[in-house]
Amino acid sequence: MSEPKIIDGKAFAAGLRDRIATEVAKLKEENGITPGLAVVLVGEDPASQVYVRSKGKQTVEAGMQSFEYKMPETTSQEELLAKVEELNNDPAVNGILVQLPLPKQIDEQAVLAAIDPAKDVDGFHTTNVGLLGTGSDNGLVPCTPLGCIMLLRDHFDGNLSGKKAVVIGRSNIVGKPMFNLLLKESCTVTVAHSRTQDLPGEVRQADIVVAAVGRPEMVKGDWLKDGAVVIDVGINRIDKPEGGTRLVGDVDFASACERASAITPVPGGVGPMTIAVLLANTVTAACQQNGIAVPKL
Amino acid sequence: MSEPKIIDGKAFAAGLRDRIATEVAKLKEENGITPGLAVVLVGEDPASQVYVRSKGKQTVEAGMQSFEYKMPETTSQEELLAKVEELNNDPAVNGILVQLPLPKQIDEQAVLAAIDPAKDVDGFHTTNVGLLGTGSDNGLVPCTPLGCIMLLRDHFDGNLSGKKAVVIGRSNIVGKPMFNLLLKESCTVTVAHSRTQDLPGEVRQADIVVAAVGRPEMVKGDWLKDGAVVIDVGINRIDKPEGGTRLVGDVDFASACERASAITPVPGGVGPMTIAVLLANTVTAACQQNGIAVPKL
């Protein structure tokens, strides 16, 4: 095989953010609407703080309004639910994201269930899961799998019909919505996971492999069919032999490059897509809430 | 291969109805609750009339209350929605089923969406689709796929973990919920459909084949792996060469018997399960609504 195409998620995300900014400008001019995203952070988790800051910055750069709410580690469930209710009722807020994980005194499921599904830009609400599960276009779709399908649609010029796809991992956040998105594109889809008996055998059949298991470099190059397209959702930090650490995906990138026709790197593949898709979901939510046709982004 | 085991859905459904009747008697005695199922039939479709009559009869035989509402073919959407709202608010009604298809002046989706998810014994409401899609046990699951998984759990003594399952068909009523149920049992699951490129090749890998496409005898015996377990959801009426008609499934039964280790016949396989599971769902709904532990049926 020749060298695979490296699917540049960073560049794609930058282009997506540009298209979002254009749509936001249009929404302002034609409809007098400035989409607004509210992010709620409870506690002091350093990784969450970095992530929330990045979301706020990119939201503003796209021309949207960013609302950040920082609540102390000791926040009670009632206090957080009251904040969610306030944001549900705030017309300036089109999207609500409660940063996970939450402190242990708070029931995450109860909080996610309290978010107005129309503002649930994370796509985790039961109503949005159900809409995706029935193939509806009226819901909001989780950011990471939606980012993966955007990269795949771009790579295949929009035609995934009949491709054989294998999703490794069955989480509610990535694996299951990924299944639904690939099925909607008319792929033949297999979901494999920790109980799968012959994982290399499953992967070997796939035109498209989506790895979302959270195990560093688990998927080996010799598991792949020649010419497979590989989407690596994993972001794992491992020790370097010479000291220090580095980020790797769920796919062994070096060996995968010998077989794949295209592959997302880690970092720089799926990772940068997630926040860009969050912004896209906020635009989608703003349009849906105002009865405006959702732009194709 | 020796002759396959014929999975007797009629006998299993009879046993299920007995277990339901026992639980209903217990609910009356211990909790003073008689589960009630309301079936709404709009119009004069003869097949629907037969089906509704059969549901009502089996509901009463299980010791539950049956409420039948027949509305004229000319019923408006507003009138049907008003009936649904009345049943949503009626504490004697634990389950609501609006018989499909509906006359063309009525938007089916709008009617299904109006049913209280807690009373949606068909499991078609977005909220129930979302609950099944996230692996929750708190929802109501569509009757036909739930019946299929009951037959499979019985056949495999409850242990489906790691089995390779192929679902043929991707409808919201059977294929997609079947995927979710098999995944919840820790099968490796593939969903194949009309765009699948090598359907025989997919089927040949499967320990479990669920056929739900509505094409008479489409799945041939030589597509099967030796020892496969075959669940045939199809019910198709075809002409007999000598005149008259007969019912066949989506699987070519005669040739499938040469390879399968177990198979559901048509009729007498999945078919009889559907109403029995509807009764089970009504018991489940009555328990959930009253905060009573749902019995294992």
Interface residues (C-beta under 8 A of the other chain):
Chain A: H125 T126 T127 N128 V129 G130 L131 L132 G133 T134 G135 S136 S161 G162 K164 R170 N172 K176 F179 N180 L183 S186 T188 V189 T190 V191 A192 H193 R195 T196 Q197 E202
Chain B: H125 T126 T127 N128 V129 G130 L131 L132 G133 T134 G135 S136 S161 G162 K164 R170 N172 K176 F179 N180 L183 S186 T188 V189 T190 V191 A192 H193 R195 T196 Q197 E202
